[in-house]
Amino acid sequence: MNTKKIIQDFYKSDALINPIEMKEFIHPDVLIEWNSSKGFIQMKYDDILAFTTTMSKAYIRTKVRISHLLQDGNMVTVRFSHFAKTIENPREEMLLAHFIAIFEIKDNKIYRGYQISQIS
């Protein structure tokens, strides 16, 4: 599968709030390094699934709006804004943060990720 398509499908899915879907996109040896507004976070497979489970308790829907998507071999760079609808207020979509991420794809799954985010 085309590596760019894997990332597009990932962000079109509910994987960010559905651990079962997340498992379909991440490699068993995945490692994500995230420079967030709260500091540096490293997440492995189980950490990502736990994070996704936590997200599913707060949000009923998330949406990603991609502005840039670039591919070079098995590497994909994506710039996007992440929106969500909370359980408390399902009618209002709120901007969570802006992101830039670089992903390495291995065996048609996300193997490495390096991302930086800024809260809106």
C-alpha positions in Angstrom: 0.0 0.0 0.0 1.1 3.6 -0.7 2.6 5.1 2.5 0.8 8.4 1.9 -2.5 6.5 1.7 -1.8 4.7 5.0 -1.5 8.1 6.8 -4.6 9.5 5.0 -6.6 6.4 6.0 -5.3 6.7 9.5 -6.5 10.3 9.9 -9.9 9.6 8.2 -10.6 6.7 10.6 -11.6 6.8 14.3 -8.3 5.4 15.4 -7.5 8.4 17.6 -10.5 7.5 19.8 -10.9 3.8 19.0 -8.2 1.4 20.3 -9.4 -1.5 18.1 -9.0 0.7 15.0 -5.7 2.0 16.3 -4.3 -1.5 16.4 -4.8 -1.8 12.6 -2.6 1.2 12.0 0.4 0.8 14.4 3.3 -1.6 14.2 3.9 -3.8 17.3 7.3 -2.1 17.7 6.0 1.4 17.2 7.6 4.4 18.9 6.1 7.9 18.8 8.2 10.9 20.0 5.9 13.8 20.7 7.0 17.3 21.6 3.8 18.7 23.0 2.9 21.9 24.7 3.1 19.9 28.0 6.6 18.6 27.2 8.3 15.6 25.6 6.4 12.3 25.5 7.5 8.9 24.2 4.8 6.3 23.5 5.1 2.7 22.6 2.4 0.3 21.5 0.6 -0.1 24.8 1.0 3.6 25.7 -0.7 4.6 22.4 -3.6 2.2 23.0 -4.0 3.6 26.6 -3.9 7.2 25.3 -6.5 6.3 22.7 -8.7 4.7 25.4 -8.4 7.9 27.4 -9.4 10.0 24.4 -12.4 7.8 23.8 -13.8 8.7 27.2 -13.7 12.4 26.6 -14.5 12.7 22.9 -17.3 11.3 20.8 -15.8 12.3 17.5 -12.5 13.7 16.2 -11.7 15.1 12.8 -8.4 15.9 11.3 -8.0 18.6 8.6 -4.8 18.0 6.6 -3.2 21.0 4.9 0.1 19.3 3.8 0.9 15.7 3.1 4.3 14.8 1.6 5.8 11.4 0.9 9.5 10.4 0.4 9.9 6.6 0.2 8.5 5.1 3.4 8.4 8.5 5.2 5.4 10.7 5.3 5.2 14.3 6.6 1.8 15.7 7.5 0.6 19.1 8.8 -2.9 19.1 10.2 -5.3 20.6 12.7 -7.1 18.2 15.1 -10.8 18.9 16.0 -13.0 17.1 18.5 -16.6 17.0 19.8 -16.8 16.3 23.6 -19.2 14.1 25.3 -20.5 17.1 27.3 -21.1 19.2 24.2 -21.5 16.9 21.2 -22.8 19.7 18.9 -19.8 21.9 19.1 -16.6 21.1 17.4 -13.5 22.5 19.0 -10.0 22.9 17.8 -7.6 20.9 20.0 -4.2 21.6 18.4 -2.1 22.1 15.3 0.4 19.4 14.5 3.3 18.5 12.2 4.3 14.9 12.1 6.8 12.7 10.3 5.9 9.0 10.1 8.0 6.0 9.0 6.0 3.2 7.6 7.1 -0.4 8.0 5.0 -3.5 7.0 2.2 -1.1 6.0 1.9 0.2 9.6 3.1 3.3 11.5 6.5 2.2 12.8 8.1 5.5 14.0 6.5 8.9 14.5 8.0 12.3 15.4 5.5 15.0 16.0 5.2 18.5 17.4 1.9 20.1 18.5 0.7 23.5 19.6 -2.6 24.0 21.4 -4.9 26.4 19.6 
